[in-house]
Amino acid sequence: MIVNTKYQRHLPPFTKGKKVLVDLHVEVQSILNIMEVDSLIQLQYKLKLKWRDSRLTFRNLRENAYMNSLGHRDVHRIWLPRVVVLSTPKKAISEVRLKLNVV
């Protein structure tokens, strides 16, 4: 991955003067618990985000996107969408595993 020296990771990419669109896909993997009385549900899910950052250049990409994972060092060099999950109980423990694939 080539990152221009003027790249600012705190700024989102722009396309034609507008902030980049981020596609979001939620895949529910399992329903862990349903608490009808409290109107709560516990889920295990996978969030998939997809966007284009034209400020980045990638080399030696494979056809299979899952073979194009970014390393930990590269992930911290680029802009990432901020994801906030609302309506979670204060005592909830969230585990986030980040894996970026270049498509």
MARLO-279423 format. One record per residue (C-alpha): x, y, z; residue number from 1. Coordinates in nm, 2 decimals. Example, Ala and Ser with C-alpha at 12.3 -4.5 7.8 and 13.67 -1.06 7.14 Angstrom:
REM MARLO-279423
+--------+--------+--------+-----+
|     xx |     yy |     zz |   i |
+--------+--------+--------+-----+
|   1.23 |  -0.45 |   0.78 |   1 |
|   1.37 |  -0.11 |   0.71 |   2 |
+--------+--------+--------+-----+
This chain:
REM MARLO-279423
+--------+--------+--------+-----+
|     xx |     yy |     zz |   i |
+--------+--------+--------+-----+
|   0.00 |   0.00 |   0.00 |   1 |
|   0.13 |   0.34 |  -0.09 |   2 |
|   0.02 |   0.64 |   0.12 |   3 |
|   0.09 |   0.98 |  -0.01 |   4 |
|   0.29 |   1.20 |   0.22 |   5 |
|   0.00 |   1.46 |   0.22 |   6 |
|  -0.25 |   1.19 |   0.33 |   7 |
|  -0.45 |   1.30 |   0.64 |   8 |
|  -0.59 |   0.99 |   0.81 |   9 |
|  -0.83 |   1.20 |   1.03 |  10 |
|  -1.01 |   1.33 |   0.72 |  11 |
|  -1.25 |   1.11 |   0.53 |  12 |
|  -1.20 |   1.07 |   0.15 |  13 |
|  -1.40 |   1.29 |  -0.08 |  14 |
|  -1.55 |   1.20 |  -0.42 |  15 |
|  -1.65 |   1.49 |  -0.65 |  16 |
|  -1.64 |   1.73 |  -0.35 |  17 |
|  -1.86 |   1.51 |  -0.13 |  18 |
|  -1.77 |   1.28 |   0.16 |  19 |
|  -1.73 |   0.92 |   0.06 |  20 |
|  -2.03 |   0.69 |   0.10 |  21 |
|  -1.98 |   0.40 |   0.33 |  22 |
|  -2.19 |   0.09 |   0.25 |  23 |
|  -2.29 |  -0.10 |   0.56 |  24 |
|  -2.40 |  -0.47 |   0.58 |  25 |
|  -2.50 |  -0.64 |   0.90 |  26 |
|  -2.49 |  -1.02 |   0.92 |  27 |
|  -2.65 |  -1.17 |   1.23 |  28 |
|  -2.45 |  -1.48 |   1.32 |  29 |
|  -2.64 |  -1.59 |   1.62 |  30 |
|  -2.90 |  -1.48 |   1.87 |  31 |
|  -2.75 |  -1.52 |   2.21 |  32 |
|  -3.03 |  -1.41 |   2.43 |  33 |
|  -3.38 |  -1.26 |   2.42 |  34 |
|  -3.51 |  -1.08 |   2.72 |  35 |
|  -3.87 |  -0.99 |   2.64 |  36 |
|  -3.95 |  -0.83 |   2.98 |  37 |
|  -3.66 |  -0.59 |   2.94 |  38 |
|  -3.70 |  -0.55 |   2.56 |  39 |
|  -3.34 |  -0.66 |   2.51 |  40 |
|  -3.17 |  -0.89 |   2.27 |  41 |
|  -2.81 |  -1.01 |   2.26 |  42 |
|  -2.66 |  -1.08 |   1.92 |  43 |
|  -2.34 |  -1.19 |   1.77 |  44 |
|  -2.30 |  -1.01 |   1.44 |  45 |
|  -2.06 |  -0.91 |   1.17 |  46 |
|  -2.04 |  -0.56 |   1.04 |  47 |
|  -1.91 |  -0.52 |   0.69 |  48 |
|  -1.82 |  -0.17 |   0.57 |  49 |
|  -1.72 |  -0.09 |   0.22 |  50 |
|  -1.58 |   0.24 |   0.08 |  51 |
|  -1.33 |   0.38 |  -0.17 |  52 |
|  -1.04 |   0.59 |  -0.07 |  53 |
|  -0.89 |   0.73 |  -0.39 |  54 |
|  -0.60 |   0.88 |  -0.20 |  55 |
|  -0.45 |   0.53 |  -0.16 |  56 |
|  -0.27 |   0.31 |  -0.41 |  57 |
|  -0.24 |  -0.07 |  -0.38 |  58 |
|   0.00 |  -0.30 |  -0.55 |  59 |
|   0.01 |  -0.67 |  -0.61 |  60 |
|  -0.35 |  -0.72 |  -0.54 |  61 |
|  -0.50 |  -1.07 |  -0.57 |  62 |
|  -0.83 |  -1.14 |  -0.74 |  63 |
|  -0.97 |  -1.29 |  -0.42 |  64 |
|  -1.03 |  -0.99 |  -0.19 |  65 |
|  -0.99 |  -1.20 |   0.12 |  66 |
|  -0.63 |  -1.26 |   0.02 |  67 |
|  -0.56 |  -0.88 |   0.03 |  68 |
|  -0.57 |  -0.82 |   0.41 |  69 |
|  -0.40 |  -0.51 |   0.54 |  70 |
|  -0.16 |  -0.55 |   0.82 |  71 |
|  -0.19 |  -0.39 |   1.17 |  72 |
|   0.06 |  -0.12 |   1.08 |  73 |
|  -0.12 |  -0.02 |   0.76 |  74 |
|  -0.46 |  -0.01 |   0.93 |  75 |
|  -0.33 |   0.26 |   1.16 |  76 |
|  -0.21 |   0.47 |   0.86 |  77 |
|  -0.55 |   0.51 |   0.69 |  78 |
|  -0.89 |   0.67 |   0.75 |  79 |
|  -1.15 |   0.43 |   0.89 |  80 |
|  -1.52 |   0.51 |   0.93 |  81 |
|  -1.62 |   0.56 |   1.29 |  82 |
|  -1.87 |   0.30 |   1.40 |  83 |
|  -2.09 |   0.37 |   1.71 |  84 |
|  -2.33 |   0.11 |   1.84 |  85 |
|  -2.62 |   0.28 |   2.03 |  86 |
|  -2.87 |   0.12 |   2.26 |  87 |
|  -2.63 |  -0.11 |   2.43 |  88 |
|  -2.65 |  -0.16 |   2.80 |  89 |
|  -2.38 |   0.02 |   3.00 |  90 |
|  -2.25 |  -0.31 |   3.13 |  91 |
|  -2.20 |  -0.45 |   2.78 |  92 |
|  -1.86 |  -0.57 |   2.68 |  93 |
|  -1.79 |  -0.53 |   2.31 |  94 |
|  -1.53 |  -0.72 |   2.13 |  95 |
|  -1.42 |  -0.57 |   1.80 |  96 |
|  -1.20 |  -0.76 |   1.57 |  97 |
|  -1.09 |  -0.55 |   1.28 |  98 |
|  -0.99 |  -0.71 |   0.95 |  99 |
|  -0.96 |  -0.50 |   0.64 | 100 |
|  -0.96 |  -0.65 |   0.29 | 101 |
|  -0.87 |  -0.45 |  -0.02 | 102 |
|  -1.12 |  -0.51 |  -0.30 | 103 |
+--------+--------+--------+-----+
